[in-house]
């Protein structure tokens, strides 16, 4: 039976899975929640692997990703718990959707930002999106775009300034 070769990152995940699960269980005090975060970690690693990002210390990177996801999960659970307590105290249930005006303003603002992004050079747009949407580091972006890290920093700075100025000019 032929199996497709597994990347070093995913192979390292499997190799250290038991250790990772113990780490997450200690951090989250619940094995089931830890297993959920481990699965989330794997899915994030698959995305990262698909982008052909090379990782120098796979085990450390995996544990960092898992630790960050655990923190995000616990924060989300705390927020939900706090929100639930607040809503239990509220006498009136608010409509969960934003007010029509707020939705319209948000939609208009997104359109303006989309216009601003389309005016950027492809590398500046790509660097900003990889950093802010995908969460890649400047080193990872530099490798992906084939430029230096300082150039990535310039691209991101340029893109942020352009978007801020574009919003200010077109939103006032």
N, C-alpha and C positions, 0 to 999 in steps of 0.2 A: 504494500500500500504506500503510495507516494504522498508525502505531506509537503505543503509549501514551507519554505524556510521561514523561520520566525526572526523578527528583528532582535537585536541585542537588548533593546529596551523591554520588549514584551517577554523575551526569554528570561530576562532578569526579574521581571515581575513574577513570573511563574516560579522561578527558583526561590524567591524570597517571600512568597505568598503567606506561608504560615507565620513567619516573623512579622510581616506587615500586619496581618490580622491581629496578632497579639498586641502589637504597638497601638493599633487603632482601638482595640477593645479596652486597653488600659486608659487611653485618652478619653474614650466616650462612655466608659462604664457599661457597655451593653454590646454583646457579641453580634446581635442581629443588625444593629445600627452600624457597627464596625464593618460587617460583611457588605452592607449596602454602600458604604463609602469606598470599600475596596473595589467593588464592582464599578462605581463611578470613576475611580482612579484608572482602572483598566480602560474604560471607554475614552477617557481623556488621553491616555497614552497611545491608544489606537489613532486618535486624531493627530497627535504630535508626530507619531511614526509616519503617518500618511504624508506629512509635509517634509519628510526626509531631513529632519533636524537631527544633527548628531549630538549625542549627550556623552560627556566625558566620564562621569561617575554615575552610572545608571542606578545603582542601589540608592545612593543619596538623593538623586533626582526623584526617584519614585516615592521615597519616604517624604520628601518635601511636598510633592504634589498631593499625596494622601493626607499629610498633616494639614495642608491648607484647605483641602476639601472637608476635612473633619471640622475644622474651625468654622468654615462657611455653613456647614450643616447645623452645628450647635447654635450658631448665631441665628440662623433661620428658624430653628425650633424655638429659641428663646423669644424671638420676635412674634412668632405665631402664638406662643403661649401668652405673652403679654397682651397681644391684640385680642385673644380670646377672652382674657380676664376683663379687658376694657369693654369689649362688646357685651359681656355678660352683665356688666354694670350699667350699660346704656339702656335707657328705657325705650328708646326708639331705634329701629334698625335703619341705617342709612343705605341708600342705593349704592351698590358696589361699583357702578360705573362712574367715571368722572363726569362732571358737569359738561353739558354740550359745548359751552364756550371754551372750557379747558381742553377738551378733546380737539376742537377746531384749531386752537392756538398751537397745541402740540403737533398736530398734523402739518400746519403751515410751517412751523419751525423745522420740522423734519425735511420738508420740501426744500426750504432755504439751505439747510445743511447739505442736502444731496446736491444741490446746484454748486455749492462751494467745493464739495469734494470732486465733482466732475471737472472743475477748473484746475485742479492740481496736476502736477506731472504724475505719470503712472507710478514712479518709484515713491514719491512723497505720499500719494494716496495709499499705496500698498503698505508702506511702512507704518502709517498712522493706523490703518485698519488692523494690521497684524498685531500691533502693540496694544491698541485700546479694545479691540473686539476679541481677538484670539488670545491675548494675554502673553504673547511672545516677548522675550527679552530683546534688547537691542542687539546682543551678540547673535541670537538666533535669526533675527531679521537680516542682519548683515550677511550672514552665511547664505540665507535663502536668496537675497537680492544680489549677492556677489559684490558687495561694497564694504567699506570699512565701517566700524561701529560709530566713528565720529560723523560719517556721512549719514548714517541712519538717524543719529541725534539731530543733525541739521534738517533732514527731511521731516522728522516729527515736529520739530520746533516751527519750521516753515508752515507745515500743514495746520498746526494748531493756531498760529497767528492769523493765517489766511481765513480759517473758519470763524474765528472770533471776530475779526474785522468785517467779514461778510455778513455775519449775523447782526452785528451792531449797525451796519449800514442799511441792511434790508429789513430789519425788524423794528426799527424805531419809527 
